[in-house]
């Protein structure tokens, strides 16, 4: 079991509560860090210095990324994650309302690990979150650890 | 006609024909006669008068006989020379007359204006066509400068053009390739667009220019009308394209927003009702639990409707890839799939082989999926059903059809059949969301085709489409 935190990038407070509730229901004990827009997500990952060569600030076990977000959208966040040497292997799952073609194409083109559309039905939603959690945190073999990662959990803005 | 005199004078006349004529040889005959005279006189002198000559006897004694002979021979020769030149002149005159008549005829029947000017650009010739175009009588322009016929703004440039042409080797020039800047001026001052070709002729060392002028006002008017029409058409196409692009972009943005934003609150509604059911079940009575359940289900249903609307809009939003589509093969595979889904049912499928159409494979697949799916659904209450796919002539059109012998529909409601979310059957009777036929219609319309239906309650339905 990977005990690093889960980064949930979600601007809708209802979805935030429901996602965390669903994760807890399935005994996923990882800390959930919430970023409410793309800028917060990038701040959490990279800190102030976003240059591609500087070391990253936090390395979550999994990123659940909404697409339609204030300031910087999920697609752009994904692009920056994939562009950085130290975050390019991070597991990123799009967890979003839309199944529009262009979102799917953009996400997969940028190398997203999974694309899950949030179901309206809560029981289905709970099942989807459970499957994401168990697959990416338990079943799937994580990419090799890198050296020199700082684990500064105090920097996370929101903890639940 | 003065002009013609002027004109024809400038044309060289063909060489006289080579046919032998008396007059052509008058001089030779004259020389012959002179020689004969000399011979006869010498013979007479010898035969009749052994001493002296005929002339000595005839003429007074002080008359120089040699001069007399020269005088007689000269007279003979001069006479024959005159005869010959007179004949030549008469023939030339006749020829000239014929030539005049010929050119005069050509000029008179020419619809085009023909003008001839000399090197100084003074008008020498002005035919009937030119009179009609310019509105001048020839007597008004003969001898006047060509500038009379040109708009003021060309007066400076034109003579140069003409004289430069005069020094070039070209013998003719068609000026219509510069159609847009050639204009003439009528007597009433009106300008008109003209098409002009000029040719050069050097006669007796003098350079002459003749111009054939065509008034293209009418043609230009037609051309301009066509040009304007094309421009306004192009403009309208651009406008419409811009409108379409804008409304497509709007639709795209709208759908994107619906897809992202409209479903979120629904998830809140269903999610928290179910959370409440799970967490606080003990505090709720049976009715309260049932209401929460209904809220949650209504939310889920609304989510489905939003999804269906988005699906319907995708039918018109996506790009079409037109190719040859094997409709029969698609129908076969859909029929097989439906049968696999409910193998207990007894349905007689009758699918005509080899039906094909040009269109987007995925979209046409959607059409057949919906129509055959409907046929399958609305025959579900029959012990033995039959479903047919074929091609026929209906309402004067060649159309594909899907026919079933199922529940059918009331023709009074035909116009409602293809509206989104319109249903002619209760949800409990036949499940469905009323989006299938709306999708079919959109796809067929996108292919430039038509779709219509016939049916009767309890007697089945036939859906026709042509693309």
Interface residues (C-beta under 8 A of the other chain):
Chain A: X12 X14 X15 X18 X21 X67 X68 X96 X97 X98 X99 X100 X101 X102 X118 X119 X120 X121 X122 X123 X125
Chain B: X255 X256 X259 X260 X261 X263 X264 X265 X266 X267 X268 X270 X271 X272 X273 X274 X275 X296 X299 X300 X302 X303 X304 X314 X318
